[in-house]
Amino acid sequence: MSRVGLYWRLLQGVVENPRYYYFVLRRSAYNETAKRLAHNDLPAQGTFYPVKLDLRIIYGCNLRCKMCGQWGDTGTYFSYDTAKLQRTLKLDVIEGVVKELAPHGLRYVDIEGGETFLYPQIIELFQMLKRHRLFVKPVTNGTLLKKYAGELVDAGIDAIHVSVDGDEQAHNFVRQAEWAYDRTMEGLQAIIAERERRNRHTPLVQVSFTMTRHNRCLSLYKLCEELAGKGLLDVLTIKSNPIWMSTATGEAYNKIVAQYFGVNGLTSWKGFVEDYRDFEEEAKEIEQTIRRLKTKDYDFFVHHLPSIPLAEIPKLYTNYNWNLGRTHCPVPYLEPTIDVDGQVYPCNLFADEPLSMGNVNEQPFLDIWFGDRYQTFRRMLSEQGGLLPICNRCCQLTEH
């Protein structure tokens, strides 16, 4: 399909779902809040509410991806006991939070795990969220999509984020499962087929590739060539770098948190400890590969994150202290995370129970949102200059 054909297909999706595209492309709340924070214009208590909600609905996963901070080589979920791993975030609890927040401007819900589609009421969750007129995007490894393709299209979700980390050989190596790539491709085929059967252009199918030392540039190029012309996706998002940090960075974060909250033993960051400072030559190749891919006449749109000039990609690896020019994180004012056990966190990535803001199984969400612990966290962030030591490669920061 020519580039013109691709743009025509994407335009049809925009016409079918204009509110969604207006929200995700404009991102006005994030930009405006970040600017205010940078000028020390802190929003007054009671004047700001979440526009986006991140739900981690299940801990379990059917894969063990090498770079995953949950179940990967250094993943932290291996330390969870059996009882905790069997929990799920209850549907009625989620709906209670949604009913609190929808009247105050909640627009978007991201859903993740673990593996999202292992959640036993996943379709019911989609249906409930759409009844409240929310934008819905599940994140998935794609291996269970074939089973649910028709139902998820009928549920009317807006987008689906499918992780694919290379061509078949590289992807299966990263996933540590020889069957992973084929099942994910079958899932993508099933979703597109169900869309066409219903004459729909939603959900938007977004495939996400994350660059790590486990896959590298050649696997990205091979993946694009394998996907080309098959009509399996709308957008390929290339995450130019993984989430990573040093042990010293994590320990510096722990000291700051102990100062403000009097808690110790935060470990979520340990799932991302890695040293990519030796990756400079590969990073230059990443830059050139993305440039090359953006010139290709693929039947999907190629997008890269973070949104920085391509020439600056090597700095993502060689200089961890570089903050990409993002000086203040707006997420604690706009985008809370609710974990499987109901704990509420101001950051999606670094969720440690000692740093929970409160639990939605025990109190209303807005009491937590405007509570003392959330206020202390926002004050801590402000007094530390808008970012914490572990923030510089966090996906929530780099994707804004």
C-alpha positions as CSV (number, residue, x, y, z in Angstrom):
1,M,0.0,0.0,0.0
2,S,1.3,3.5,-0.9
3,R,1.8,6.2,1.6
4,V,-1.3,7.9,0.3
5,G,-3.3,4.7,1.0
6,L,-1.9,4.7,4.6
7,Y,-2.9,8.3,5.2
8,W,-6.3,7.6,3.8
9,R,-6.8,4.7,6.2
10,L,-5.6,6.8,9.2
11,L,-7.9,9.6,8.2
12,Q,-10.8,7.3,8.2
13,G,-9.9,6.3,11.7
14,V,-9.8,10.0,12.7
15,V,-13.2,10.6,11.2
16,E,-14.6,7.5,13.0
17,N,-13.1,8.5,16.4
18,P,-12.3,12.3,16.3
19,R,-12.4,12.8,20.1
20,Y,-9.8,10.2,20.7
21,Y,-7.3,11.6,18.2
22,Y,-7.9,15.2,19.4
23,F,-7.0,14.1,23.0
24,V,-3.9,12.0,22.2
25,L,-2.4,14.4,19.7
26,R,-3.1,17.7,21.6
27,R,-2.0,16.5,25.1
28,S,-2.8,20.0,26.3
29,A,-3.2,19.1,30.0
30,Y,0.3,17.6,30.1
31,N,2.0,20.4,28.3
32,E,0.3,23.2,30.3
33,T,0.9,21.5,33.6
34,A,4.6,20.9,32.9
35,K,5.0,24.6,31.9
36,R,3.2,25.8,35.1
37,L,5.4,23.5,37.3
38,A,8.6,24.8,35.5
39,H,7.6,28.3,36.6
40,N,6.9,27.2,40.1
41,D,3.2,27.9,39.5
42,L,1.9,24.9,41.5
43,P,-1.8,24.1,41.0
44,A,-3.8,24.8,44.1
45,Q,-5.2,21.9,46.0
46,G,-8.6,20.8,44.8
47,T,-8.2,22.4,41.3
48,F,-6.8,19.5,39.4
49,Y,-8.1,16.0,38.7
50,P,-6.8,13.0,36.7
51,V,-7.3,13.1,32.9
52,K,-5.8,9.7,32.5
53,L,-5.9,6.6,34.7
54,D,-3.4,3.7,34.5
55,L,-4.8,0.4,35.7
56,R,-2.5,-2.5,36.5
57,I,-5.1,-5.3,36.7
58,I,-3.1,-8.5,37.0
59,Y,0.4,-9.5,38.0
60,G,0.5,-12.8,36.1
61,C,2.1,-13.1,32.7
62,N,2.6,-15.9,30.2
63,L,6.0,-14.7,29.1
64,R,9.3,-13.9,30.7
65,C,10.7,-11.1,28.5
66,K,14.4,-10.6,29.2
67,M,14.3,-6.8,29.8
68,C,11.0,-6.6,31.7
69,G,11.2,-5.0,35.1
70,Q,8.4,-7.3,36.3
71,W,9.2,-10.8,35.0
72,G,12.5,-10.3,33.2
73,D,16.1,-11.2,34.1
74,T,16.0,-8.7,37.0
75,G,12.3,-8.5,37.5
76,T,10.8,-7.8,40.9
77,Y,7.6,-9.9,40.7
78,F,9.6,-13.0,41.4
79,S,9.7,-11.9,45.1
80,Y,5.9,-11.7,45.4
81,D,4.3,-14.6,47.3
82,T,1.7,-16.9,45.6
83,A,-1.3,-15.2,47.3
84,K,-0.3,-11.8,46.0
85,L,0.4,-13.1,42.4
86,Q,-3.1,-14.5,42.2
87,R,-4.8,-11.2,42.9
88,T,-6.7,-9.1,40.3
89,L,-8.0,-5.6,40.5
90,K,-11.7,-6.0,41.0
91,L,-14.1,-4.8,38.4
92,D,-16.5,-3.2,40.9
93,V,-13.6,-1.3,42.5
94,I,-12.5,0.0,39.1
95,E,-16.0,1.2,38.3
96,G,-16.3,2.9,41.6
97,V,-13.1,5.0,40.8
98,V,-14.4,5.7,37.3
99,K,-17.7,7.0,38.7
100,E,-15.7,9.3,41.0
101,L,-13.5,10.7,38.3
102,A,-15.5,10.8,35.1
103,P,-17.5,13.9,36.2
104,H,-14.2,15.7,36.9
105,G,-12.7,15.3,33.4
106,L,-11.2,11.7,33.3
107,R,-10.8,10.9,29.6
108,Y,-8.4,8.0,29.1
109,V,-7.7,4.6,30.7
110,D,-4.5,2.6,30.0
111,I,-4.8,-1.0,31.0
112,E,-1.8,-3.3,31.7
113,G,-0.5,-6.2,33.7
114,G,1.3,-8.6,33.7
115,E,-0.4,-9.7,30.6
116,T,-3.7,-7.8,30.3
117,F,-5.6,-10.5,28.5
118,L,-5.1,-13.0,31.4
119,Y,-7.6,-10.9,33.4
120,P,-10.8,-13.0,33.7
121,Q,-13.2,-10.1,33.0
122,I,-11.3,-8.2,30.4
123,I,-14.1,-7.8,28.0
124,E,-16.5,-6.8,30.7
125,L,-13.9,-4.2,31.8
126,F,-13.7,-2.8,28.3
127,Q,-17.5,-2.6,28.1
128,M,-17.8,-0.8,31.4
129,L,-15.2,1.8,30.6
130,K,-16.8,2.5,27.2
131,R,-20.2,2.9,28.9
132,H,-18.6,5.8,30.7
133,R,-17.4,7.2,27.4
134,L,-13.7,6.8,28.2
135,F,-10.9,6.3,25.8
136,V,-9.5,2.8,26.4
137,K,-6.1,1.3,25.4
138,P,-4.9,-2.1,26.7
139,V,-1.2,-3.0,26.5
140,T,-0.5,-6.6,25.6
141,N,2.2,-9.0,24.4
142,G,-0.4,-10.0,21.8
143,T,-0.3,-13.8,22.3
144,L,-3.9,-14.0,23.4
145,L,-5.5,-11.5,21.0
146,K,-6.8,-14.1,18.6
147,K,-9.1,-15.5,21.3
148,Y,-10.6,-12.1,22.0
149,A,-10.4,-10.2,18.7
150,G,-14.1,-10.1,17.8
151,E,-15.2,-9.2,21.3
152,L,-12.6,-6.4,21.8
153,V,-13.6,-4.8,18.4
154,D,-17.3,-5.0,19.4
155,A,-16.5,-3.5,22.8
156,G,-15.4,-0.4,21.0
157,I,-11.9,0.1,22.5
158,D,-10.0,3.0,20.9
159,A,-6.5,1.6,20.5
160,I,-4.5,-1.5,21.4
161,H,-0.7,-1.4,22.1
162,V,1.0,-4.6,21.1
163,S,4.7,-5.2,22.0
164,V,6.8,-6.8,19.3
165,D,10.6,-6.6,19.9
166,G,12.0,-7.7,16.5
167,D,11.8,-10.2,13.8
168,E,10.7,-13.7,14.7
169,Q,14.2,-14.9,15.8
170,A,14.9,-11.8,17.9
171,H,11.4,-11.5,19.3
172,N,11.3,-15.1,20.5
173,F,14.7,-14.8,22.0
174,V,13.6,-11.7,24.0
175,R,10.3,-13.3,25.0
176,Q,12.1,-16.6,25.8
177,A,9.3,-18.5,24.0
178,E,9.6,-20.1,20.5
179,W,5.9,-19.7,19.9
180,A,5.5,-16.0,20.9
181,Y,6.0,-14.3,17.5
182,D,3.6,-16.5,15.6
183,R,0.9,-16.1,18.2
184,T,1.2,-12.4,18.2
185,M,1.1,-12.2,14.4
186,E,-2.0,-14.4,14.4
187,G,-3.6,-12.0,17.0
188,L,-2.9,-9.0,14.8
189,Q,-4.3,-10.7,11.8
190,A,-7.5,-11.6,13.8
191,I,-8.0,-8.0,14.9
192,I,-7.7,-6.5,11.4
193,A,-10.0,-9.2,10.1
194,E,-12.6,-8.4,12.7
195,R,-12.3,-4.7,12.0
196,E,-12.8,-5.3,8.3
197,R,-15.7,-7.7,8.9
198,R,-17.5,-4.9,10.8
199,N,-16.4,-2.1,8.5
200,R,-14.6,-0.4,11.4
201,H,-11.3,1.4,11.7
202,T,-11.0,1.0,15.5
203,P,-9.2,0.0,17.5
204,L,-6.1,1.7,16.3
205,V,-3.5,-1.0,16.2
206,Q,-0.1,0.2,17.5
207,V,2.9,-2.1,17.5
208,S,5.6,-1.0,19.9
209,F,9.3,-2.0,19.5
210,T,11.7,-1.2,22.4
211,M,15.4,-1.1,21.6
212,T,17.6,-3.0,24.0
213,R,20.9,-4.9,23.9
214,H,18.8,-8.1,23.4
215,N,17.5,-7.2,20.0
216,R,19.4,-4.3,18.3
217,C,18.9,-2.5,15.0
218,L,19.0,-5.3,12.5
219,S,16.0,-7.0,14.2
220,L,14.0,-3.7,13.9
221,Y,14.7,-3.4,10.2
222,K,13.8,-7.1,9.7
223,L,10.6,-6.6,11.6
224,C,9.5,-3.7,9.4
225,E,10.2,-5.7,6.3
226,E,8.3,-8.7,7.7
227,L,5.3,-6.5,8.5
228,A,5.3,-4.5,5.3
229,G,2.4,-4.9,3.0
230,K,0.5,-7.3,5.3
231,G,-2.0,-4.7,6.7
232,L,-1.5,-5.9,10.3
233,L,-1.0,-2.5,12.0
234,D,-1.6,1.2,11.8
235,V,1.4,2.6,13.7
236,L,4.8,1.2,14.6
237,T,6.2,3.1,17.6
238,I,9.9,2.7,18.0
239,K,11.1,3.3,21.6
240,S,14.7,4.4,21.0
241,N,15.9,3.3,24.4
242,P,14.9,1.0,27.2
243,I,14.2,2.0,30.8
244,W,17.5,1.8,32.6
245,M,19.4,3.2,35.5
246,S,22.4,2.5,37.8
247,T,22.3,1.1,41.3
248,A,23.7,4.4,42.6
249,T,20.7,6.2,41.0
250,G,18.2,4.0,42.7
251,E,19.9,4.3,46.0
252,A,19.9,8.1,45.7
253,Y,16.2,8.0,45.0
254,N,15.7,5.8,48.1
255,K,17.5,8.4,50.3
256,I,15.3,11.2,49.1
257,V,12.1,9.1,49.7
258,A,13.3,8.2,53.2
259,Q,13.8,11.9,53.9
260,Y,10.2,12.8,53.0
261,F,8.3,9.7,53.9
262,G,10.4,7.9,56.5
263,V,10.2,4.6,54.5
264,N,13.0,2.3,53.3
265,G,13.4,-0.7,51.1
266,L,12.0,0.5,47.8
267,T,12.9,-2.1,45.2
268,S,10.8,-1.5,42.1
269,W,13.7,0.3,40.4
270,K,16.0,-2.7,40.7
271,G,14.1,-4.4,37.9
272,F,15.6,-1.8,35.5
273,V,19.2,-1.7,36.7
274,E,21.5,-1.8,33.6
275,D,24.4,0.1,32.2
276,Y,24.0,1.2,28.6
277,R,27.0,3.6,28.5
278,D,28.8,1.1,26.3
279,F,26.0,1.4,23.7
280,E,27.2,4.6,21.9
281,E,28.1,2.9,18.5
282,E,24.8,1.0,18.5
283,A,22.9,4.1,19.4
284,K,24.3,5.9,16.4
285,E,23.1,2.9,14.3
286,I,19.7,3.3,16.0
287,E,19.6,6.9,14.8
288,Q,20.5,5.9,11.2
289,T,18.1,3.0,11.2
290,I,15.1,5.1,12.2
291,R,16.0,7.7,9.6
292,R,16.0,5.0,7.0
293,L,12.7,3.5,8.1
294,K,11.0,6.9,8.0
295,T,11.7,7.1,4.3
296,K,10.2,3.8,3.5
297,D,6.8,3.4,1.8
298,Y,5.3,1.2,4.4
299,D,1.6,0.6,4.9
300,F,2.0,1.7,8.5
301,F,3.2,4.9,10.1
302,V,6.6,4.9,11.7
303,H,6.8,7.0,14.9
304,H,9.7,7.2,17.4
305,L,9.9,8.0,21.1
306,P,11.1,9.9,22.9
307,S,10.2,13.0,20.8
308,I,13.7,14.3,20.4
309,P,15.8,15.1,17.4
310,L,17.2,11.8,16.0
311,A,20.8,13.1,16.3
312,E,20.3,13.2,20.1
313,I,19.5,9.5,20.5
314,P,23.0,8.5,21.5
315,K,22.8,10.7,24.5
316,L,19.9,8.5,25.8
317,Y,22.6,5.9,26.4
318,T,25.9,7.7,27.0
319,N,24.5,10.4,29.5
320,Y,21.9,9.1,31.9
321,N,21.9,12.5,33.6
322,W,20.5,14.2,30.5
323,N,16.8,14.8,31.1
324,L,15.8,15.4,27.5
325,G,15.0,19.0,28.3
326,R,12.0,17.8,30.4
327,T,12.5,19.5,33.7
328,H,9.2,18.9,35.6
329,C,7.0,15.8,35.5
330,P,3.3,16.5,35.3
331,V,2.2,12.9,36.0
332,P,1.5,13.3,39.7
333,Y,-1.1,16.0,38.9
334,L,-2.8,14.2,36.0
335,E,-2.2,10.4,35.7
336,P,-2.4,8.1,38.8
337,T,-1.7,4.4,38.7
338,I,-3.9,1.9,40.6
339,D,-2.1,-1.4,41.2
340,V,-3.6,-4.9,41.3
341,D,-4.0,-4.8,45.1
342,G,-5.7,-1.3,45.0
343,Q,-2.7,0.7,46.0
344,V,-2.5,4.1,44.3
345,Y,0.8,5.4,43.0
346,P,1.9,8.8,41.6
347,C,4.2,7.0,39.0
348,N,3.2,4.0,36.9
349,L,6.7,2.6,36.7
350,F,8.0,2.7,40.3
351,A,5.3,1.2,42.5
352,D,6.5,0.2,46.0
353,E,3.9,-0.4,48.6
354,P,5.7,1.6,51.3
355,L,5.3,4.6,48.9
356,S,1.6,4.0,48.2
357,M,-0.6,7.1,48.4
358,G,-3.5,5.0,49.7
359,N,-5.7,2.0,48.8
360,V,-9.0,2.3,46.8
361,N,-10.2,-0.9,48.5
362,E,-10.3,1.1,51.8
363,Q,-11.2,4.7,50.9
364,P,-12.5,6.9,48.1
365,F,-10.0,7.7,45.4
366,L,-10.4,11.5,45.7
367,D,-9.6,11.3,49.4
368,I,-6.3,9.7,48.3
369,W,-5.7,12.1,45.4
370,F,-6.0,15.2,47.7
371,G,-4.6,13.4,50.8
372,D,-1.5,14.2,52.8
373,R,0.7,11.6,51.2
374,Y,0.0,12.8,47.6
375,Q,0.6,16.4,48.8
376,T,3.9,15.3,50.3
377,F,5.0,13.5,47.1
378,R,4.2,16.6,44.9
379,R,6.1,18.8,47.3
380,M,9.0,16.4,47.3
381,L,9.1,16.5,43.5
382,S,8.9,20.3,43.4
383,E,11.7,20.7,46.0
384,Q,13.9,18.3,44.1
385,G,13.7,20.4,41.0
386,G,10.8,18.7,39.2
387,L,12.4,15.3,38.7
388,L,13.8,12.5,40.9
389,P,17.0,10.6,40.3
390,I,15.2,7.6,38.7
391,C,13.1,9.8,36.3
392,N,15.4,10.4,33.4
393,R,14.5,7.3,31.4
394,C,11.0,6.6,32.7
395,C,8.6,6.0,29.9
396,Q,6.0,8.3,31.4
397,L,8.5,11.2,31.2
398,T,10.0,10.4,27.8
399,E,6.6,9.9,26.1
400,H,5.2,13.3,27.1
